[in-house]
Amino acid sequence: MADGVLDRKLQELVEQYEHVQAELSTPEVSADIDALRRLGRELARLEPVVSSYRRLEAIREELAGAREMRDAEHDDEMQAMAREEITRLEAAEAAELEGLTVHLLPRDPHDDRNVILEIRAGAGGDEAALFAGDLLRMYLRLRRPAPAPCRGHEPP
């Protein structure tokens, strides 16, 4: 995707996000549970894209400032610092763009559905059973957040 096309698409998503936020704040929606649920899901879907786009815009502003500083400075040391900052910001911009393109991939309609997963120890005896147990624990931790530690008590 060209940057101009990507920026237009992202700006449309920001406008849609702001529209959903405005719609959520109306009293009619707060009385309708189905609309509240639908708009909440839409807001949750748009939130990562919009926050990533806003980070990208901040990085681009910093990058423009660093380039301006590099071009305006006559001191070699300040130009070197500006070049280092530009290199860092360009890498951050590329990483943020990559993350945004992942967010913009079409969603699978089955993403929000549950799944049944069967894990069995195959041939291999105790080693296979240990691996199956480790795999199960890994999948269980994949979607569930870690429990918060109790206040006043230190973990063992």
DSSP file with accessible surface (Angstrom, degrees, kcal/mol):
  #  RESIDUE AA STRUCTURE BP1 BP2  ACC     N-H-->O    O-->H-N    N-H-->O    O-->H-N    TCO  KAPPA ALPHA  PHI   PSI    X-CA   Y-CA   Z-CA
    1    1 A M              0   0  158      0, 0.0     2,-0.1     0, 0.0   100,-0.0   0.000 360.0 360.0 360.0 133.6    0.0    0.0    0.0
    2    2 A A     >  -     0   0   65      1,-0.1     4,-2.7     4,-0.0     5,-0.2  -0.385 360.0-114.6 -71.0 153.8    1.3    3.4   -0.9
    3    3 A D  H  > S+     0   0   88      1,-0.2     4,-2.9     2,-0.2     5,-0.2   0.869 114.7  52.7 -59.6 -39.1    1.7    5.8    2.1
    4    4 A G  H  > S+     0   0   37      2,-0.2     4,-2.2     1,-0.2    -1,-0.2   0.923 111.9  44.5 -63.6 -43.9   -1.0    8.2    0.7
    5    5 A V  H  > S+     0   0   66      2,-0.2     4,-2.5     1,-0.2    -2,-0.2   0.923 115.1  49.1 -65.8 -42.8   -3.6    5.4    0.4
    6    6 A L  H  X S+     0   0    5     -4,-2.7     4,-2.8     1,-0.2    -2,-0.2   0.926 110.8  50.0 -64.0 -42.9   -2.7    4.0    3.8
    7    7 A D  H  X S+     0   0   44     -4,-2.9     4,-2.5    -5,-0.2    -1,-0.2   0.899 110.8  49.3 -64.0 -40.4   -3.0    7.4    5.4
    8    8 A R  H  X S+     0   0  152     -4,-2.2     4,-2.2     2,-0.2    -1,-0.2   0.927 112.3  48.1 -63.9 -43.4   -6.4    8.0    3.8
    9    9 A K  H  X S+     0   0   95     -4,-2.5     4,-2.0     1,-0.2    -2,-0.2   0.925 113.3  47.7 -63.0 -42.4   -7.6    4.6    5.0
   10   10 A L  H  X S+     0   0    0     -4,-2.8     4,-2.2     2,-0.2    -1,-0.2   0.882 109.6  52.6 -67.7 -37.6   -6.3    5.2    8.5
   11   11 A Q  H  X S+     0   0   79     -4,-2.5     4,-2.4     2,-0.2    -1,-0.2   0.901 108.0  52.0 -64.9 -38.1   -7.8    8.7    8.6
   12   12 A E  H  X S+     0   0  113     -4,-2.2     4,-2.4     1,-0.2    -2,-0.2   0.905 109.2  50.0 -62.3 -41.0  -11.2    7.1    7.7
   13   13 A L  H  X S+     0   0   13     -4,-2.0     4,-2.6     2,-0.2    -2,-0.2   0.878 108.9  51.9 -66.5 -36.6  -10.8    4.6   10.5
   14   14 A V  H  X S+     0   0    9     -4,-2.2     4,-2.7     2,-0.2    -2,-0.2   0.927 110.8  48.1 -64.4 -43.7  -10.0    7.5   13.0
   15   15 A E  H  X S+     0   0  112     -4,-2.4     4,-2.3     2,-0.2    -2,-0.2   0.912 112.2  49.1 -62.6 -40.7  -13.2    9.3   11.9
   16   16 A Q  H  X S+     0   0   74     -4,-2.4     4,-2.5     2,-0.2    -2,-0.2   0.917 110.6  51.3 -64.5 -40.9  -15.2    6.1   12.3
   17   17 A Y  H  X S+     0   0   12     -4,-2.6     4,-2.5     1,-0.2    -2,-0.2   0.927 111.1  47.0 -61.4 -46.0  -13.6    5.6   15.7
   18   18 A E  H  X S+     0   0   93     -4,-2.7     4,-2.4     1,-0.2    -1,-0.2   0.878 111.2  52.4 -65.9 -35.5  -14.6    9.1   16.8
   19   19 A H  H  X S+     0   0  119     -4,-2.3     4,-2.5     2,-0.2    -2,-0.2   0.919 109.8  48.2 -64.6 -43.4  -18.1    8.6   15.4
   20   20 A V  H  X S+     0   0    7     -4,-2.5     4,-2.5     2,-0.2    -2,-0.2   0.912 111.3  50.8 -64.5 -40.9  -18.5    5.4   17.4
   21   21 A Q  H  X S+     0   0   84     -4,-2.5     4,-1.1     1,-0.2    -2,-0.2   0.920 111.7  47.4 -61.8 -43.2  -17.3    7.2   20.5
   22   22 A A  H  < S+     0   0   55     -4,-2.4     3,-0.4     1,-0.2     4,-0.3   0.901 112.0  49.9 -64.5 -40.3  -19.8   10.0   20.0
   23   23 A E  H >< S+     0   0   60     -4,-2.5     3,-1.2     1,-0.2     6,-0.3   0.876 106.7  55.7 -66.6 -36.3  -22.6    7.5   19.3
   24   24 A L  H 3< S+     0   0   39     -4,-2.5    -1,-0.2     1,-0.2    -2,-0.2   0.782 102.3  57.7 -65.8 -26.3  -21.7    5.6   22.5
   25   25 A S  T 3< S+     0   0   96     -4,-1.1    -1,-0.2    -3,-0.4    -2,-0.2   0.520  83.4 103.5 -85.5  -3.4  -22.1    8.8   24.6
   26   26 A T  S <> S-     0   0   43     -3,-1.2     4,-1.5    -4,-0.3     3,-0.3  -0.498  75.7-129.4 -78.1 147.4  -25.7    9.4   23.5
   27   27 A P  H  > S+     0   0   92      0, 0.0     4,-1.0     0, 0.0     5,-0.1   0.826 104.9  62.1 -66.2 -28.1  -28.4    8.6   26.0
   28   28 A E  H  > S+     0   0  138      1,-0.2     4,-0.8     2,-0.2     3,-0.3   0.892 104.8  47.0 -64.6 -39.2  -30.4    6.5   23.5
   29   29 A V  H >4 S+     0   0   12     -3,-0.3     3,-0.7    -6,-0.3     7,-0.4   0.893 105.6  58.1 -71.2 -37.6  -27.5    4.0   23.1
   30   30 A S  H 3< S+     0   0   74     -4,-1.5    -1,-0.2     1,-0.3    -2,-0.2   0.770 107.2  49.7 -66.8 -19.6  -27.0    3.7   26.8
   31   31 A A  H 3< S+     0   0   84     -4,-1.0     2,-0.8    -3,-0.3    -1,-0.3   0.714 100.6  71.1 -87.3 -20.9  -30.6    2.5   27.1
   32   32 A D    <X  -     0   0   79     -4,-0.8     4,-2.3    -3,-0.7     5,-0.2  -0.841  62.6-169.1-102.6 106.8  -30.2    0.0   24.3
   33   33 A I  H  > S+     0   0   99     -2,-0.8     4,-2.5     1,-0.2     5,-0.2   0.888  85.8  52.4 -63.6 -40.3  -28.1   -3.0   25.5
   34   34 A D  H  > S+     0   0  110      2,-0.2     4,-2.6     1,-0.2    -1,-0.2   0.922 111.8  45.3 -64.8 -43.3  -27.7   -4.5   22.0
   35   35 A A  H  > S+     0   0   10      2,-0.2     4,-2.9     1,-0.2     5,-0.3   0.903 112.3  52.8 -66.3 -38.2  -26.5   -1.2   20.5
   36   36 A L  H  X S+     0   0   66     -4,-2.3     4,-2.2    -7,-0.4    -2,-0.2   0.924 111.7  45.6 -62.1 -42.8  -24.2   -0.7   23.4
   37   37 A R  H  X S+     0   0  122     -4,-2.5     4,-2.2     2,-0.2    -2,-0.2   0.933 114.2  48.2 -66.5 -44.6  -22.7   -4.2   22.9
   38   38 A R  H  X S+     0   0  138     -4,-2.6     4,-2.1     1,-0.2    -2,-0.2   0.940 114.8  44.5 -63.5 -45.2  -22.4   -3.7   19.1
   39   39 A L  H  X S+     0   0    3     -4,-2.9     4,-2.7     1,-0.2    -1,-0.2   0.861 110.5  55.4 -69.8 -34.2  -20.7   -0.3   19.4
   40   40 A G  H  X S+     0   0   32     -4,-2.2     4,-2.4    -5,-0.3    -1,-0.2   0.906 108.9  47.5 -63.2 -40.9  -18.5   -1.6   22.2
   41   41 A R  H  X S+     0   0  166     -4,-2.2     4,-2.0     2,-0.2    -2,-0.2   0.904 112.2  49.5 -65.4 -41.4  -17.2   -4.4   19.9
   42   42 A E  H  X S+     0   0   48     -4,-2.1     4,-2.1     2,-0.2    -2,-0.2   0.917 111.4  49.1 -64.4 -41.3  -16.7   -1.9   17.1
   43   43 A L  H  X S+     0   0   35     -4,-2.7     4,-2.1     1,-0.2    -2,-0.2   0.917 110.5  50.4 -64.2 -41.6  -14.8    0.4   19.4
   44   44 A A  H  < S+     0   0   67     -4,-2.4    -1,-0.2     1,-0.2    -2,-0.2   0.850 110.5  50.7 -66.0 -32.2  -12.6   -2.5   20.7
   45   45 A R  H  < S+     0   0   93     -4,-2.0     4,-0.5     1,-0.2    -1,-0.2   0.891 116.3  40.2 -71.5 -36.9  -11.9   -3.4   17.0
   46   46 A L  H  X S+     0   0    1     -4,-2.1     4,-2.6     1,-0.2     5,-0.3   0.742  96.4  80.9 -84.7 -24.0  -10.8    0.1   16.1
   47   47 A E  H  X S+     0   0   81     -4,-2.1     4,-2.6     1,-0.2     5,-0.3   0.902  91.7  46.5 -54.8 -50.1   -8.9    1.0   19.2
   48   48 A P  H  > S+     0   0   49      0, 0.0     4,-2.0     0, 0.0    -1,-0.2   0.910 114.6  48.2 -63.3 -36.5   -5.6   -0.8   18.4
   49   49 A V  H  > S+     0   0   10     -4,-0.5     4,-2.5     2,-0.2    -2,-0.2   0.943 114.0  45.7 -67.6 -45.4   -5.5    0.7   14.9
   50   50 A V  H  X S+     0   0    1     -4,-2.6     4,-2.5     2,-0.2     5,-0.2   0.923 113.5  48.0 -67.0 -43.0   -6.3    4.2   16.0
   51   51 A S  H  X S+     0   0   33     -4,-2.6     4,-2.1    -5,-0.3    -1,-0.2   0.912 113.1  48.9 -66.2 -37.3   -3.8    4.2   18.8
   52   52 A S  H  X S+     0   0    1     -4,-2.0     4,-2.3    -5,-0.3    -2,-0.2   0.908 110.9  50.5 -66.8 -39.6   -1.1    2.8   16.5
   53   53 A Y  H  X S+     0   0   18     -4,-2.5     4,-2.5     1,-0.2    -2,-0.2   0.906 109.2  51.1 -65.0 -39.6   -1.9    5.4   13.9
   54   54 A R  H  X S+     0   0  115     -4,-2.5     4,-2.1     2,-0.2    -1,-0.2   0.891 109.6  50.0 -66.4 -37.2   -1.6    8.2   16.5
   55   55 A R  H  X S+     0   0  122     -4,-2.1     4,-2.5     2,-0.2    -1,-0.2   0.911 109.8  51.9 -63.8 -40.9    1.8    6.8   17.6
   56   56 A L  H  X S+     0   0    0     -4,-2.3     4,-2.6     1,-0.2    -2,-0.2   0.915 108.3  50.4 -61.4 -43.5    2.8    6.8   13.9
   57   57 A E  H  X S+     0   0   61     -4,-2.5     4,-2.1     2,-0.2    -1,-0.2   0.906 110.3  50.0 -62.5 -40.3    1.7   10.5   13.5
   58   58 A A  H  X S+     0   0   44     -4,-2.1     4,-2.4     2,-0.2    -2,-0.2   0.914 110.9  49.4 -64.5 -40.7    3.8   11.4   16.7
   59   59 A I  H  X S+     0   0   22     -4,-2.5     4,-2.6     1,-0.2    -2,-0.2   0.921 110.0  51.2 -64.2 -41.6    6.8    9.6   15.3
   60   60 A R  H  X S+     0   0   43     -4,-2.6     4,-2.3     2,-0.2    -1,-0.2   0.875 109.1  50.5 -64.9 -37.5    6.4   11.4   12.0
   61   61 A E  H  X S+     0   0  143     -4,-2.1     4,-2.2     2,-0.2    -1,-0.2   0.924 112.1  47.0 -65.0 -43.9    6.2   14.8   13.7
   62   62 A E  H  X S+     0   0  100     -4,-2.4     4,-2.5     1,-0.2    -2,-0.2   0.895 111.3  52.4 -62.4 -40.0    9.4   14.0   15.7
   63   63 A L  H  X S+     0   0    3     -4,-2.6     4,-2.5     2,-0.2    -2,-0.2   0.911 108.1  49.9 -63.8 -41.8   11.1   12.8   12.5
   64   64 A A  H  X S+     0   0   55     -4,-2.3     4,-2.4     1,-0.2    -1,-0.2   0.916 111.9  49.2 -63.5 -40.6   10.2   16.1   10.7
   65   65 A G  H  X S+     0   0   39     -4,-2.2     4,-2.4     1,-0.2    -2,-0.2   0.902 111.0  49.2 -65.0 -40.1   11.6   18.0   13.6
   66   66 A A  H  X S+     0   0   10     -4,-2.5     4,-2.4     2,-0.2    -2,-0.2   0.896 111.5  48.9 -67.8 -38.6   14.8   16.0   13.6
   67   67 A R  H  X S+     0   0   91     -4,-2.5     4,-2.2     2,-0.2    -2,-0.2   0.904 111.4  50.0 -67.0 -39.6   15.3   16.5    9.9
   68   68 A E  H  X S+     0   0  141     -4,-2.4     4,-2.1    -5,-0.2    -2,-0.2   0.915 111.2  49.2 -63.8 -40.9   14.7   20.2   10.2
   69   69 A M  H  X S+     0   0   67     -4,-2.4     4,-2.1     1,-0.2    -2,-0.2   0.907 109.8  51.7 -64.5 -41.3   17.2   20.3   13.0
   70   70 A R  H  < S+     0   0   74     -4,-2.4    -1,-0.2     1,-0.2    -2,-0.2   0.910 114.0  43.2 -61.7 -41.7   19.8   18.4   10.9
   71   71 A D  H  < S+     0   0  113     -4,-2.2    -1,-0.2     1,-0.2    -2,-0.2   0.821 117.3  45.4 -75.3 -30.0   19.4   20.8    8.0
   72   72 A A  H  < S+     0   0   65     -4,-2.1    -2,-0.2    -5,-0.2    -1,-0.2   0.754  93.9  90.5 -86.3 -26.0   19.4   23.9   10.1
   73   73 A E     <  -     0   0   64     -4,-2.1    -4,-0.0    -5,-0.2     0, 0.0  -0.451  46.9-173.6 -77.2 145.8   22.3   23.1   12.4
   74   74 A H        +     0   0  170     -2,-0.1     2,-0.4     5,-0.0    -1,-0.1   0.515  60.1  97.9-108.9 -12.0   25.9   24.1   11.5
   75   75 A D     >  -     0   0   85      1,-0.1     4,-2.2     2,-0.0     5,-0.2  -0.640  67.5-146.5 -80.7 128.5   27.5   22.3   14.4
   76   76 A D  H  > S+     0   0  121     -2,-0.4     4,-2.3     1,-0.2     5,-0.2   0.869  97.7  53.5 -63.2 -37.7   28.8   18.9   13.4
   77   77 A E  H  > S+     0   0  143      2,-0.2     4,-2.2     1,-0.2    -1,-0.2   0.918 110.0  46.5 -65.5 -43.0   28.1   17.3   16.7
   78   78 A M  H  > S+     0   0   56      2,-0.2     4,-2.5     1,-0.2    -2,-0.2   0.887 111.7  52.0 -67.7 -36.4   24.4   18.4   16.7
   79   79 A Q  H  X S+     0   0   46     -4,-2.2     4,-2.5     2,-0.2    -2,-0.2   0.905 109.1  50.4 -65.6 -38.9   24.1   17.2   13.1
   80   80 A A  H  X S+     0   0   33     -4,-2.3     4,-2.2     2,-0.2    -2,-0.2   0.915 111.1  48.3 -64.6 -42.8   25.5   13.8   14.1
   81   81 A M  H  X S+     0   0   98     -4,-2.2     4,-2.3     1,-0.2    -2,-0.2   0.907 111.6  50.1 -63.1 -41.0   23.0   13.6   17.0
   82   82 A A  H  X S+     0   0    3     -4,-2.5     4,-2.6     1,-0.2    -2,-0.2   0.902 109.1  51.6 -65.4 -39.1   20.1   14.6   14.6
   83   83 A R  H  X S+     0   0  118     -4,-2.5     4,-2.4     2,-0.2    -1,-0.2   0.903 110.0  49.2 -64.5 -40.5   21.2   11.9   12.2
   84   84 A E  H  X S+     0   0  138     -4,-2.2     4,-2.4     2,-0.2    -1,-0.2   0.914 111.9  48.8 -62.7 -42.3   21.2    9.3   15.0
   85   85 A E  H  X S+     0   0   69     -4,-2.3     4,-2.9     2,-0.2    -2,-0.2   0.905 110.2  51.4 -64.5 -40.0   17.7   10.4   16.0
   86   86 A I  H  X S+     0   0    6     -4,-2.6     4,-2.7     2,-0.2     5,-0.2   0.928 109.4  50.1 -63.2 -42.5   16.5   10.3   12.4
   87   87 A T  H  X S+     0   0   92     -4,-2.4     4,-1.9     2,-0.2    -2,-0.2   0.932 113.0  46.4 -61.1 -45.1   17.8    6.7   12.1
   88   88 A R  H  X S+     0   0  126     -4,-2.4     4,-2.2     1,-0.2    -2,-0.2   0.930 114.5  46.9 -63.5 -44.6   16.1    5.7   15.3
   89   89 A L  H  X S+     0   0    2     -4,-2.9     4,-2.6     1,-0.2    -2,-0.2   0.861 109.0  54.1 -69.3 -35.0   12.8    7.4   14.3
   90   90 A E  H  X S+     0   0   81     -4,-2.7     4,-2.3    -5,-0.2    -1,-0.2   0.898 109.7  48.4 -65.6 -37.4   12.9    5.9   10.8
   91   91 A A  H  X S+     0   0   63     -4,-1.9     4,-2.3    -5,-0.2    -2,-0.2   0.914 112.4  48.5 -66.3 -41.3   13.2    2.4   12.3
   92   92 A A  H  X S+     0   0   30     -4,-2.2     4,-2.5     2,-0.2    -2,-0.2   0.896 110.8  51.1 -65.0 -38.6   10.3    3.2   14.7
   93   93 A E  H  X S+     0   0   36     -4,-2.6     4,-2.7     2,-0.2    -2,-0.2   0.929 110.3  48.8 -64.4 -43.2    8.2    4.5   11.8
   94   94 A A  H  X S+     0   0   57     -4,-2.3     4,-2.3     1,-0.2    -2,-0.2   0.915 112.2  48.6 -63.4 -41.7    8.9    1.3    9.8
   95   95 A A  H  X S+     0   0   61     -4,-2.3     4,-2.3     2,-0.2    -1,-0.2   0.911 112.3  48.3 -65.5 -40.8    8.0   -0.9   12.8
   96   96 A E  H  X S+     0   0   32     -4,-2.5     4,-2.4     2,-0.2    -2,-0.2   0.905 110.9  50.9 -67.7 -39.0    4.8    1.1   13.4
   97   97 A L  H  X S+     0   0   31     -4,-2.7     4,-2.3     2,-0.2    -1,-0.2   0.895 109.4  51.0 -63.6 -39.7    3.8    0.8    9.7
   98   98 A E  H  X S+     0   0  137     -4,-2.3     4,-1.7     2,-0.2    -2,-0.2   0.923 110.7  48.6 -63.6 -42.9    4.4   -2.9    9.8
   99   99 A G  H  X S+     0   0   26     -4,-2.3     4,-2.1     1,-0.2    -2,-0.2   0.890 110.3  52.1 -63.3 -37.8    2.2   -3.2   12.9
  100  100 A L  H  X S+     0   0    0     -4,-2.4     4,-1.8     1,-0.2    -2,-0.2   0.897 105.8  52.9 -66.6 -40.2   -0.5   -1.1   11.2
  101  101 A T  H  < S+     0   0   61     -4,-2.3     4,-0.4     1,-0.2    -1,-0.2   0.878 108.8  51.0 -64.6 -32.7   -0.6   -3.2    8.1
  102  102 A V  H >< S+     0   0   89     -4,-1.7     3,-1.1     1,-0.2    -1,-0.2   0.919 109.5  50.4 -67.1 -42.2   -1.1   -6.3   10.3
  103  103 A H  H 3< S+     0   0   85     -4,-2.1    -1,-0.2     1,-0.2    -2,-0.2   0.811 108.0  54.7 -63.8 -29.0   -4.0   -4.5   12.1
  104  104 A L  T 3< S+     0   0   38     -4,-1.8    -1,-0.2    -5,-0.1    -2,-0.2   0.510  79.7 114.2 -86.9  -3.7   -5.5   -3.7    8.7
  105  105 A L  S <  S-     0   0  112     -3,-1.1    -3,-0.0    -4,-0.4    -4,-0.0  -0.353  83.6 -91.7 -62.5 145.4   -5.6   -7.3    7.4
  106  106 A P        -     0   0  123      0, 0.0     2,-0.2     0, 0.0    -1,-0.1  -0.336  44.5-120.4 -61.2 138.6   -9.1   -8.6    7.0
  107  107 A R        -     0   0  125     -3,-0.1    -4,-0.0     1,-0.1    -3,-0.0  -0.563  17.2-120.2 -81.0 145.6  -10.5  -10.3   10.1
  108  108 A D    >   -     0   0   82     -2,-0.2     3,-2.0     1,-0.1     4,-0.3  -0.679  17.9-135.1 -78.7 131.8  -11.6  -13.9   10.0
  109  109 A P  T 3  S+     0   0  109      0, 0.0     3,-0.4     0, 0.0    -1,-0.1   0.742 104.6  57.0 -63.6 -15.8  -15.3  -14.0   11.0
  110  110 A H  T >  S+     0   0  108      1,-0.2     3,-1.4     2,-0.1    -2,-0.0   0.396  76.2  98.5 -94.2   3.5  -14.4  -17.0   13.2
  111  111 A D  T <  S+     0   0   84     -3,-2.0    -1,-0.2     1,-0.3    -4,-0.0   0.837  83.8  47.6 -60.6 -34.1  -11.8  -15.1   15.3
  112  112 A D  T 3  S+     0   0  121     -3,-0.4    -1,-0.3    -4,-0.3     2,-0.2   0.394  95.4  96.9 -90.3   4.4  -14.3  -14.3   18.1
  113  113 A R  S <  S-     0   0  170     -3,-1.4     2,-0.1     1,-0.1    -3,-0.0  -0.523  76.2-106.7 -93.8 161.7  -15.6  -17.8   18.4
  114  114 A N        -     0   0  166     -2,-0.2     2,-0.3     1,-0.0    -1,-0.1  -0.367  29.8-153.2 -80.4 164.7  -14.6  -20.5   20.8
  115  115 A V        -     0   0  127     -2,-0.1     2,-0.5     2,-0.0    -1,-0.0  -0.971  11.1-138.9-139.5 149.2  -12.5  -23.6   19.9
  116  116 A I        -     0   0  165     -2,-0.3     2,-0.5     2,-0.0    -2,-0.0  -0.959  24.0-173.9-108.4 125.5  -12.2  -27.1   21.2
  117  117 A L        -     0   0   98     -2,-0.5     2,-0.5     2,-0.0    -2,-0.0  -0.979   9.2-159.4-124.5 126.8   -8.6  -28.3   21.3
  118  118 A E        -     0   0  129     -2,-0.5     2,-0.5     2,-0.0    -2,-0.0  -0.925   7.0-172.2-109.3 125.9   -7.6  -31.8   22.2
  119  119 A I        +     0   0   48     -2,-0.5     2,-0.3     2,-0.0    -2,-0.0  -0.979  10.3 175.7-118.6 122.3   -4.0  -32.5   23.3
  120  120 A R        -     0   0  189     -2,-0.5     2,-0.6    13,-0.0    -2,-0.0  -0.927  35.3-116.8-125.7 150.1   -2.9  -36.1   23.8
  121  121 A A        -     0   0   50     -2,-0.3     8,-0.1     1,-0.1     3,-0.1  -0.751  40.6-168.7 -81.1 120.5    0.3  -37.7   24.6
  122  122 A G    >   -     0   0   55     -2,-0.6     3,-0.5     1,-0.3     2,-0.2   0.121  45.8 -30.8 -89.5-150.8    1.2  -39.8   21.6
  123  123 A A  T 3  S+     0   0  112      1,-0.2    -1,-0.3     5,-0.1     0, 0.0  -0.447 107.9  76.4 -66.4 132.9    3.9  -42.4   21.3
  124  124 A G  T >> S-     0   0   52     -2,-0.2     3,-1.0    -3,-0.1     4,-0.5   0.365  79.3-137.4 143.4  -4.6    6.8  -41.5   23.5
  125  125 A G  H <> S-     0   0   51     -3,-0.5     4,-1.9     1,-0.2     5,-0.2  -0.280  76.5  -1.2  67.4-134.9    5.7  -42.5   27.0
  126  126 A D  H 3> S+     0   0  137      1,-0.2     4,-2.5     2,-0.2    -1,-0.2   0.850 132.0  57.2 -63.8 -36.2    6.4  -40.1   29.8
  127  127 A E  H <> S+     0   0  145     -3,-1.0     4,-2.3     1,-0.2    -1,-0.2   0.924 108.3  46.9 -61.7 -43.1    8.3  -37.6   27.6
  128  128 A A  H  X S+     0   0   20     -4,-0.5     4,-2.6     2,-0.2    -1,-0.2   0.890 111.7  51.2 -66.7 -38.1    5.2  -37.2   25.4
  129  129 A A  H  X S+     0   0   50     -4,-1.9     4,-2.2     2,-0.2    -2,-0.2   0.906 110.3  49.1 -65.9 -40.6    2.9  -36.8   28.4
  130  130 A L  H  X S+     0   0  107     -4,-2.5     4,-2.4     2,-0.2    -2,-0.2   0.921 112.3  48.1 -63.7 -43.4    5.2  -34.1   29.8
  131  131 A F  H  X S+     0   0  133     -4,-2.3     4,-2.7     2,-0.2    -2,-0.2   0.920 110.1  51.8 -63.5 -42.9    5.3  -32.3   26.5
  132  132 A A  H  X S+     0   0   13     -4,-2.6     4,-2.4     1,-0.2    -1,-0.2   0.909 110.3  49.4 -61.9 -40.2    1.5  -32.5   26.2
  133  133 A G  H  X S+     0   0   21     -4,-2.2     4,-2.4     2,-0.2    -1,-0.2   0.918 111.7  48.2 -64.5 -42.3    1.1  -31.0   29.7
  134  134 A D  H  X S+     0   0   87     -4,-2.4     4,-2.2     2,-0.2    -2,-0.2   0.911 111.7  50.2 -63.6 -41.1    3.5  -28.2   28.8
  135  135 A L  H  X S+     0   0   42     -4,-2.7     4,-2.4     2,-0.2    -2,-0.2   0.913 109.4  51.2 -64.4 -41.6    1.6  -27.5   25.6
  136  136 A L  H  X S+     0   0   85     -4,-2.4     4,-2.5     1,-0.2    -2,-0.2   0.938 110.4  48.3 -61.2 -47.5   -1.7  -27.4   27.4
  137  137 A R  H  X S+     0   0  121     -4,-2.4     4,-1.8     1,-0.2    -1,-0.2   0.895 110.0  53.6 -61.3 -37.1   -0.4  -24.9   30.0
  138  138 A M  H  X S+     0   0  108     -4,-2.2     4,-0.9     1,-0.2    -2,-0.2   0.945 110.9  45.0 -63.4 -45.8    1.0  -22.8   27.1
  139  139 A Y  H  X S+     0   0  106     -4,-2.4     4,-0.7     1,-0.2     3,-0.4   0.876 110.4  54.7 -67.2 -36.0   -2.4  -22.7   25.4
  140  140 A L  H  X S+     0   0   84     -4,-2.5     4,-0.7     1,-0.2     3,-0.3   0.870 110.7  45.6 -66.1 -33.4   -4.2  -21.9   28.6
  141  141 A R  H  < S+     0   0  187     -4,-1.8    -1,-0.2    -5,-0.2    -2,-0.2   0.631  94.0  82.5 -82.9 -12.1   -2.0  -18.9   29.3
  142  142 A L  H  < S+     0   0  123     -4,-0.9    -1,-0.2    -3,-0.4    -2,-0.2   0.917 108.1  16.9 -61.3 -45.4   -2.3  -17.7   25.7
  143  143 A R  H  < S+     0   0  215     -4,-0.7    -1,-0.2    -3,-0.3    -2,-0.1   0.586 109.9  83.6-106.0 -13.8   -5.6  -15.9   26.2
  144  144 A R  S  < S-     0   0  152     -4,-0.7     2,-0.0     1,-0.0    -1,-0.0  -0.813  77.1-126.4 -98.0 128.4   -5.9  -15.6   29.9
  145  145 A P        -     0   0  111      0, 0.0     3,-0.1     0, 0.0    -2,-0.1  -0.344  35.0 -96.6 -68.3 153.6   -4.2  -12.7   31.6
  146  146 A A        -     0   0   89      1,-0.1     2,-0.0    -5,-0.1    -5,-0.0  -0.391  47.4 -99.9 -67.0 144.4   -1.8  -13.5   34.5
  147  147 A P        -     0   0  123      0, 0.0    -1,-0.1     0, 0.0    -3,-0.0  -0.372  37.3-113.1 -68.2 144.5   -3.4  -13.2   37.9
  148  148 A A        -     0   0   87      1,-0.1     3,-0.1    -3,-0.1     2,-0.1  -0.553  34.2-110.5 -75.4 139.8   -2.7  -10.0   39.8
  149  149 A P        -     0   0  106      0, 0.0     2,-0.2     0, 0.0    -1,-0.1  -0.383  35.2-105.4 -69.3 149.2   -0.6  -10.5   42.9
  150  150 A C    >   -     0   0   92      1,-0.1     3,-1.2     3,-0.1     2,-0.2  -0.516  36.8-110.4 -71.8 142.4   -2.3   -9.9   46.3
  151  151 A R  T 3  S+     0   0  241      1,-0.2     3,-0.1    -2,-0.2    -1,-0.1  -0.522 100.3  19.0 -75.0 138.0   -1.4   -6.7   48.0
  152  152 A G  T 3  S+     0   0   82     -2,-0.2     2,-0.5     1,-0.2    -1,-0.2   0.325 107.7  92.5  89.3 -11.4    0.7   -7.1   51.1
  153  153 A H    <   -     0   0  138     -3,-1.2    -1,-0.2     0, 0.0    -3,-0.1  -0.974  65.8-143.6-119.8 130.5    1.8  -10.6   50.2
  154  154 A E        -     0   0  174     -2,-0.5    -3,-0.0    -3,-0.1    -4,-0.0  -0.685  27.2-110.9 -87.4 139.4    4.9  -11.4   48.4
  155  155 A P              0   0   94      0, 0.0    -1,-0.1     0, 0.0     0, 0.0  -0.411 360.0 360.0 -65.7 150.0    4.9  -14.3   45.9
  156  156 A P              0   0  180      0, 0.0     0, 0.0     0, 0.0     0, 0.0  -0.164 360.0 360.0 -67.5 360.0    6.9  -17.3   46.9
